[in-house]
Amino acid sequence: AVQRSGMPMETTDEVSRTDTKPGAPPAVWAGTTYFAEGLPYSLVHQLAAQQYLTAVGLAPELVGLASLLHVPWLLKFIWAPVVDGTSTAKRWMVGALVLLAACAGGMAFAAAELGSSAVMWVLVVTAFVAATSDIAIDGYYIRSLDQPKQTALSGVRIGAFRLAMLFGSGALVTLAGLTSFS
């Protein structure tokens, strides 16, 4: 099979041999990967952009500009062919998750030591890395499961993503409030 980019596309059998752990139930990895997709989105859009920037007293106009952090998700189609055409989806996912962990640490450091403009720069980087992670996760899901299994696990995907958003806007905001944003 060939993708639109002209690169050979992995077949489901190839992905199963190289990217999935034998015996891993699809509902488990679909749930965990889509939770991992939703949490950075929540961190960027809910926790950091809305809660943190408001808590440190930025003007509403500047907080409103944080909505531009949606742009990487809107434009991910531009670099999706690179992600789809190089390496494996699993490698992209793992790499992106490692970078997202570094971004989370960078956000914490920037918030504590450098101020809100540094936090905004870390958020921009985080948004691009998270959008790249989304590409890899979606590609992995599509290549690893046939259409009936994708349909059957649709609720798991959406539910895991929403749980991550609730966790980010609930538990993490509570934790941040208890430990102080400022």
C-alpha positions in Angstrom: 0.0 0.0 0.0 1.1 3.6 -0.7 0.2 6.7 1.3 -0.7 10.0 -0.4 2.9 11.2 0.4 4.2 8.4 -1.9 5.9 6.6 0.9 5.1 2.9 1.4 2.5 2.5 4.1 2.9 -0.2 6.8 0.3 -2.9 6.7 -1.5 -3.9 9.8 0.6 -7.1 10.0 3.8 -5.0 9.9 2.6 -2.6 12.5 1.5 -5.5 14.7 5.0 -7.1 14.5 7.0 -4.0 15.0 4.9 -1.5 17.0 2.6 -3.4 19.4 3.4 -5.5 22.4 2.1 -9.0 21.8 -1.1 -9.6 23.6 -1.7 -6.0 24.5 -5.5 -5.5 24.3 -6.4 -2.8 21.9 -8.8 -1.2 24.4 -5.9 -0.7 26.8 -3.4 0.9 24.4 -6.1 2.9 22.8 -7.2 4.2 26.1 -3.8 5.1 27.4 -2.6 6.6 24.1 -5.7 8.8 23.8 -5.3 9.8 27.5 -1.7 10.8 26.6 -3.1 12.8 23.6 -5.7 14.6 25.8 -3.5 15.6 28.7 -1.0 17.9 26.8 -4.0 19.5 25.1 -5.5 20.2 28.5 -2.2 21.4 29.9 -1.7 23.9 27.1 -5.3 25.1 26.7 -6.9 24.8 30.2 -4.3 24.7 32.9 -1.5 26.9 31.6 -3.1 29.2 29.1 -6.3 29.9 31.0 -5.6 29.2 34.7 -2.0 30.2 35.0 -2.0 33.3 32.8 -5.1 34.6 34.6 -3.7 33.7 38.1 -0.5 35.7 37.4 -2.5 38.7 36.5 -2.0 39.1 32.8 -4.3 41.5 31.1 -7.4 39.8 29.6 -6.2 40.8 26.1 -3.0 38.8 26.6 -4.8 35.9 28.1 -7.0 35.9 25.0 -4.0 35.8 22.7 -3.3 32.4 24.3 -6.0 31.1 22.0 -3.4 31.2 19.3 -2.0 28.1 20.9 -4.7 26.2 18.9 -2.8 27.0 15.7 -0.4 23.9 15.8 -3.4 21.6 16.0 -5.0 23.4 13.1 -1.9 23.2 11.0 -0.6 19.8 11.8 -1.7 18.6 8.4 1.4 20.4 7.1 4.0 18.2 8.9 1.8 15.1 9.2 3.3 13.6 5.9 6.7 13.8 7.5 5.5 12.0 10.6 3.6 9.4 8.6 6.5 8.9 6.1 9.5 8.6 8.4 10.2 6.0 11.1 7.3 4.3 12.9 4.3 5.8 14.6 5.4 4.2 17.8 8.8 5.9 17.7 7.2 9.2 17.0 4.8 8.7 19.9 7.6 7.7 22.4 9.8 10.6 21.2 6.9 13.1 21.5 6.0 11.9 24.9 9.6 12.2 26.2 9.6 15.8 24.7 6.3 16.5 26.3 7.6 15.5 29.7 10.5 17.8 29.2 8.1 20.6 28.2 6.1 20.0 31.4 9.3 20.4 33.4 10.2 23.4 31.4 6.8 25.0 32.1 7.2 24.4 35.8 10.7 25.9 35.8 9.7 28.9 33.6 6.7 29.6 35.9 8.8 29.4 39.0 11.9 31.2 37.8 11.4 33.1 34.6 7.9 34.5 34.4 4.9 34.4 32.1 6.6 35.3 28.8 8.9 32.3 29.2 5.9 30.1 30.1 4.3 31.3 26.8 7.3 30.3 24.8 7.3 26.9 26.5 3.6 26.6 25.7 4.2 27.3 22.0 6.8 24.5 21.9 4.5 22.2 23.9 1.7 22.9 21.5 3.7 21.8 18.5 5.1 18.7 20.2 1.6 17.8 21.4 0.1 18.2 17.9 2.9 16.0 16.5 2.1 13.4 19.2 -1.5 13.5 18.0 -0.5 12.7 14.5 1.5 9.7 15.6 -1.2 8.4 17.9 -3.9 8.7 15.3 -1.7 7.1 12.7 -0.8 4.2 15.0 -4.5 3.7 15.8 -5.5 3.7 12.1 -2.7 1.4 11.0 -3.0 -1.0 13.9 -6.8 -1.7 13.8 -9.2 -2.7 11.0 -12.3 -0.5 10.5 -14.6 -2.6 12.7 -12.2 -2.5 15.6 -11.7 1.2 15.2 -15.4 1.7 15.3 -15.8 -0.5 18.4 -13.1 1.4 20.2 -14.3 4.9 19.3 -15.9 5.4 22.7 -12.7 4.3 24.4 -10.7 6.8 22.5 -13.1 9.7 23.1 -13.6 8.7 26.7 -9.9 8.6 27.4 -9.3 11.9 25.8 -12.1 13.5 27.8 -10.9 11.9 31.0 -7.5 13.5 30.4 -9.1 16.9 29.8 -11.1 16.5 33.1 -7.9 15.4 34.9 -6.0 18.4 33.5 -8.8 20.9 34.3 -9.8 19.4 37.6 -7.1 17.5 39.5 -4.1 19.4 38.1 -5.8 22.8 38.6 -6.6 21.8 42.2 -3.0 20.6 42.7 -1.7 23.9 41.2 -4.0 25.9 43.4 -2.8 24.1 46.5 0.9 24.6 45.6 0.3 28.1 44.2 0.6 29.3 40.7 2.5 32.4 41.7 
